[in-house]
Structures are given as C-alpha cells and as structure tokens.
C-alpha cells in the first residue's frame, strides 16, 4: 500500500512500529538474545543541561539542582543530576560519575542512592 493511500491511523501505527524497531535494535543484546554488559569508565562530557527549580516532591530537598545530559566517553548518553558544583555547569565540561543520595522513600525513610555526575577532580600537585 502506498503512503498516500494509508489512513492517518495506519501511518501512525507504521511510525510507532518503526520507532520500536529502532529501540529494539539499540538494545545491547548479543547473538543469543542475552544482555551484553559493557564496561563504562564513568567519565563523560556535559552535552546539555538545565536547572530544575520546581522538582517532583521526592526531589524537593535538592532544589534547585542541575540536571544534565552527559555523553559518556564510550558513546551512550544519560541523564543525571550534577553535584559538587561551584557555580553553573558548561556545555563541554568534563564530568565523572559518583554515587550520591537520590531521595528518601516511604515512611521508614529508605535512602535510595544512585548515579550523579560531578566535575572531574584535578590531581593534587605535590
């Protein structure tokens, strides 16, 4: 069926199928269908960033905070909070992953830790 003969619904379905096919192909699976784990250095470059001033309730104790899209040295991009900042971030700034408190969950106060990024620390001279 030619594109001009498809209904709007058929075109949307085709676009969704194409999107999910791209997503499936992007998954790190090996030939047997198993997940392939790739080692990452945890270092990367700030690709884009924004300051969050009105966060979801569980993140209010950290507001305002910087949220960045970080391109890892190995290629993938991920979104994470920036931490240990003196001033504003910059596009192109080198960062490294650290584990920090993300939030406190539930009535029992379960502390959830996860990845954040900070500027790469310079080695001390001496």
C-alpha positions in Angstrom: 0.0 0.0 0.0 1.5 3.4 -1.0 2.0 6.0 1.7 -0.6 8.3 0.2 -3.3 5.5 0.3 -2.8 4.9 4.1 -5.2 6.3 6.6 -3.8 8.6 9.3 -4.2 5.7 11.8 -2.2 3.3 9.6 0.6 5.9 9.2 0.8 6.4 13.0 0.9 2.6 13.5 3.7 2.3 11.0 5.6 5.2 12.6 5.2 3.5 16.0 6.4 0.1 14.7 9.5 1.8 13.1 10.2 3.6 16.4 10.0 0.3 18.4 12.2 -1.5 15.9 14.9 1.2 16.3 14.6 0.8 20.1 14.9 -3.0 19.9 18.0 -2.7 17.7 19.6 -0.3 20.2 19.4 -2.8 23.0 22.8 -4.3 24.0 21.9 -7.9 23.1 24.4 -10.4 21.8 23.5 -13.1 19.2 21.8 -15.4 21.7 19.5 -12.7 22.9 21.3 -12.3 26.2 22.0 -8.8 27.5 25.6 -7.8 26.8 27.2 -5.8 29.7 29.7 -3.2 28.5 32.2 -1.7 30.9 32.0 2.1 31.2 34.6 4.4 32.6 32.0 6.7 34.3 33.5 9.8 32.7 32.0 11.9 30.1 31.1 15.4 28.8 28.1 17.6 29.5 26.1 17.7 26.3 23.2 19.9 27.6 21.9 21.0 31.0 19.1 22.8 32.8 18.4 24.0 36.3 15.4 22.3 38.0 13.7 24.8 40.3 10.3 23.0 40.7 11.0 19.3 41.1 8.8 16.4 41.9 8.1 16.0 45.7 10.8 13.4 46.4 13.5 15.7 44.9 12.4 18.9 46.7 15.2 18.7 49.3 17.7 19.1 46.5 16.1 22.0 44.7 17.3 23.9 42.9 19.7 21.5 41.2 21.4 20.9 37.8 20.2 18.2 35.5 22.4 17.3 32.6 22.5 15.1 29.5 26.0 13.5 29.7 27.7 11.9 26.7 29.8 9.1 28.2 33.3 8.6 26.7 32.2 5.2 25.3 29.3 6.9 23.4 26.0 6.4 25.2 24.2 9.4 26.7 22.5 9.5 30.0 20.5 12.0 32.1 21.6 12.6 35.7 21.9 15.3 38.3 25.1 17.3 38.6 26.6 17.5 42.1 29.5 19.1 43.9 29.2 22.2 41.7 30.8 25.6 42.3 28.7 27.8 40.1 27.0 26.9 36.8 27.9 23.9 34.5 29.1 24.5 31.0 28.5 22.5 27.8 31.7 20.5 27.1 32.6 20.3 30.8 34.3 17.0 31.8 32.5 15.1 34.5 32.8 11.8 36.3 30.1 9.6 37.8 29.7 9.3 41.6 27.2 7.6 43.8 25.1 10.0 45.9 21.8 10.1 47.7 18.9 10.4 45.2 15.9 10.5 47.6 14.3 9.1 50.7 11.4 6.7 50.1 8.5 5.7 52.3 7.5 6.1 55.9 10.6 4.1 57.1 12.9 6.5 55.4 14.7 4.1 52.9 17.6 6.1 51.4 18.0 5.5 47.7 21.5 6.0 46.2 22.3 6.3 42.5 24.5 7.9 39.9 25.1 11.6 39.7 28.0 13.4 37.9 30.5 15.9 39.3 33.3 17.9 37.6 36.4 15.7 37.3 38.7 16.4 40.2 42.2 17.6 39.3 45.1 15.6 40.8 46.8 17.4 43.7 50.3 18.7 42.9 52.8 18.0 45.5 
